[in-house]
Amino acid sequence: MNTEIHHFTISGIKVEVVRKDIKNLHLGVYPPAGRVRVAAPLVVSDEAVRLAVIDKLGWIRRQKARFAEQPRQSQREMVNGESHYFLGRRYRLRVHEQAAPARVTLRGVASLDLFVRPGASVEQREAVLLRWHREQLKALIPPLLDKWQPVLGVAVADWGVKKMKTRWGSCNPASRRVWFNLELAKKPVQCLEYIVVHELLHLLERRHNERFAALMEVHVPQWRQYRATLNRAPLGHQEWDY
């Protein structure tokens, strides 16, 4: 798909405009600093894009303020006593060095044991934990797909887990491929199920329109609550680059 990218500023807010061969204009505000991005059809004029942004200035400012107030995790040092999350619960990290394969285990409801080789670097320790998060998420997702695909009358051709900066999940209706954000391993399982249903529903309705919202209301009546939980969650420390 051909794209054209340019920027303009309205009321002190920088706006990125990405022109694509699409039918509808989409406006979004993204973490961590409230980047404003408009995906616009090639046939829509610059003036029409500006008017659309001006019409949403109040909403844009509220979204930017929310991101500014949202707590952020400090950069992970992977040391004893550091807080880490799994399925919405906070655990204290305990690092154990041993001459054996690296692994992660949970101890009770408060401790996360990380076993690594002696002298393992911060990056190596973090890689072990991320691999464990990925394994846990890949074990949690199939039962949810098995539960919801027959209910919704849809079937994915393929799915995967990857790190994503601005989305909890994504769906390509044409290929019927779904991606889930690795960060979901840290969130409550109800939030994971909400994202599974959300992405599967895009096989029935591509856009976030009234029909999509109505389908969410039928199948996950508390979906706005789960969305708010995800939006309130601490933003992970990352080197964000847009």
Secondary structure as the mmCIF struct_conf table of DSSP 4:
data_model
#
loop_
_struct_conf.conf_type_id
_struct_conf.id
_struct_conf.beg_label_comp_id
_struct_conf.beg_label_asym_id
_struct_conf.beg_label_seq_id
_struct_conf.end_label_comp_id
_struct_conf.end_label_asym_id
_struct_conf.end_label_seq_id
STRN STRN1 GLU A 4 ILE A 10
TURN_TY1_P TURN_TY1_P1 SER A 11 GLY A 12
STRN STRN2 ILE A 13 LYS A 20
BEND BEND1 ASP A 21 ASP A 21
BEND BEND2 LYS A 23 ASN A 24
STRN STRN3 HIS A 26 TYR A 30
TURN_TY1_P TURN_TY1_P2 PRO A 31 GLY A 34
STRN STRN4 ARG A 35 PRO A 41
TURN_TY1_P TURN_TY1_P3 LEU A 42 VAL A 43
BEND BEND3 VAL A 44 VAL A 44
HELX_RH_AL_P HELX_RH_AL_P1 ASP A 46 ASP A 55
TURN_TY1_P TURN_TY1_P4 LYS A 56 LYS A 56
HELX_RH_AL_P HELX_RH_AL_P2 LEU A 57 GLU A 69
BEND BEND4 GLN A 70 GLN A 70
STRN STRN5 ARG A 72 ARG A 72
HELX_LH_PP_P HELX_LH_PP_P1 GLN A 73 ARG A 76
TURN_TY1_P TURN_TY1_P5 ASN A 80 GLY A 81
STRN STRN6 SER A 83 PHE A 86
TURN_TY1_P TURN_TY1_P6 LEU A 87 GLY A 88
STRN STRN7 ARG A 89 GLU A 97
BEND BEND5 ALA A 99 ALA A 100
STRN STRN8 ARG A 103 ARG A 107
TURN_TY1_P TURN_TY1_P7 GLY A 108 ALA A 110
STRN STRN9 SER A 111 VAL A 116
TURN_TY1_P TURN_TY1_P8 PRO A 118 GLY A 119
HELX_RH_AL_P HELX_RH_AL_P3 VAL A 122 LEU A 152
TURN_TY1_P TURN_TY1_P9 GLY A 153 GLY A 153
BEND BEND6 ALA A 157 ALA A 157
STRN STRN10 ASP A 158 LYS A 162
BEND BEND7 LYS A 165 THR A 166
BEND BEND8 TRP A 168 TRP A 168
STRN STRN11 GLY A 169 ASN A 172
TURN_TY1_P TURN_TY1_P10 PRO A 173 ARG A 176
STRN STRN12 ARG A 177 ASN A 181
HELX_RH_3T_P HELX_RH_3T_P1 LEU A 182 LYS A 186
BEND BEND9 LYS A 187 LYS A 187
HELX_RH_AL_P HELX_RH_AL_P4 VAL A 189 LEU A 201
TURN_TY1_P TURN_TY1_P11 HIS A 202 LEU A 204
BEND BEND10 ARG A 206 ARG A 207
BEND BEND11 ASN A 209 ASN A 209
HELX_RH_AL_P HELX_RH_AL_P5 GLU A 210 HIS A 219
TURN_TY1_P TURN_TY1_P12 PRO A 221 GLN A 222
HELX_RH_AL_P HELX_RH_AL_P6 TRP A 223 ARG A 232
BEND BEND12 ALA A 233 ALA A 233
HELX_LH_PP_P HELX_LH_PP_P2 PRO A 234 PRO A 234
STRN STRN13 LEU A 235 LEU A 235
HELX_LH_PP_P HELX_LH_PP_P3 GLY A 236 HIS A 237
#
